């Protein structure tokens, strides 16, 4: 959160760690304080908690190729721009 307050960023890549509420809390706080900042969730998990998916703009699997991740980030940026 401190980095987001001190620097200009276009998007946040947030890692989901299974069985941890930390990711959900971070996503919630980002959306509360920076509602237009896109969040892309990275995870190796197949199943994600629905409540977490409502907080993020896009989801990418950790095994995604770099090109796929770039397209996912671009979609998140386009969604927030509209």
PLY file of the C-alpha trace (Angstrom):
ply
format ascii 1.0
element vertex 82
property float x
property float y
property float z
element edge 81
property int vertex1
property int vertex2
end_header
0.00 0.00 0.00
2.86 2.34 0.75
4.23 1.95 -2.78
0.82 2.80 -4.23
0.70 5.97 -2.18
4.18 7.07 -3.21
4.42 6.02 -6.86
2.31 6.18 -9.98
1.40 2.68 -11.18
-0.79 1.54 -14.04
-1.86 -1.81 -12.59
-1.19 -4.21 -9.72
-0.21 -7.86 -10.13
-1.33 -9.62 -6.99
-0.39 -13.21 -6.14
-3.03 -15.42 -4.59
-1.80 -17.79 -1.92
-4.31 -20.53 -1.17
-5.72 -20.64 2.35
-4.62 -17.05 3.02
-6.85 -14.04 3.57
-3.92 -11.68 3.00
-4.51 -11.46 -0.76
-8.19 -10.74 -0.24
-7.42 -8.03 2.32
-4.83 -6.40 0.06
-7.20 -6.44 -2.94
-10.01 -5.00 -0.81
-7.80 -2.18 0.48
-6.50 -1.36 -2.99
-10.03 -1.14 -4.41
-11.20 0.92 -1.45
-8.39 3.47 -1.73
-7.69 3.30 -5.49
-10.94 2.16 -7.12
-9.77 2.82 -10.71
-6.48 0.92 -10.33
-6.68 -2.43 -12.15
-5.75 -5.56 -10.22
-4.62 -8.72 -12.01
-4.67 -11.81 -9.82
-1.96 -14.42 -10.39
-2.47 -17.92 -9.09
-1.59 -21.55 -9.66
-4.96 -22.54 -8.19
-7.80 -23.74 -10.38
-10.55 -22.80 -7.92
-10.69 -19.24 -6.60
-12.98 -17.88 -3.90
-15.83 -16.02 -5.61
-15.56 -13.10 -3.16
-11.95 -12.56 -4.29
-12.80 -12.63 -7.99
-15.23 -9.76 -7.40
-12.33 -7.62 -6.15
-9.98 -8.10 -9.11
-10.25 -7.03 -12.72
-8.56 -10.00 -14.38
-7.15 -13.39 -13.49
-4.04 -15.08 -14.90
-2.66 -18.52 -14.22
0.97 -18.52 -13.08
1.88 -20.92 -15.86
0.65 -18.48 -18.52
3.10 -17.52 -21.20
4.42 -13.93 -21.02
2.34 -12.93 -24.05
-0.83 -14.17 -22.32
0.01 -12.21 -19.19
0.60 -9.07 -21.25
-2.82 -9.48 -22.93
-4.46 -10.02 -19.53
-2.90 -6.81 -18.19
-3.95 -4.92 -21.34
-7.55 -6.12 -20.89
-7.53 -4.90 -17.29
-6.19 -1.51 -18.36
-8.77 -1.20 -21.15
-11.59 -2.15 -18.79
-10.62 0.61 -16.36
-10.19 3.16 -19.14
-13.78 2.74 -20.30
0 1
1 2
2 3
3 4
4 5
5 6
6 7
7 8
8 9
9 10
10 11
11 12
12 13
13 14
14 15
15 16
16 17
17 18
18 19
19 20
20 21
21 22
22 23
23 24
24 25
25 26
26 27
27 28
28 29
29 30
30 31
31 32
32 33
33 34
34 35
35 36
36 37
37 38
38 39
39 40
40 41
41 42
42 43
43 44
44 45
45 46
46 47
47 48
48 49
49 50
50 51
51 52
52 53
53 54
54 55
55 56
56 57
57 58
58 59
59 60
60 61
61 62
62 63
63 64
64 65
65 66
66 67
67 68
68 69
69 70
70 71
71 72
72 73
73 74
74 75
75 76
76 77
77 78
78 79
79 80
80 81
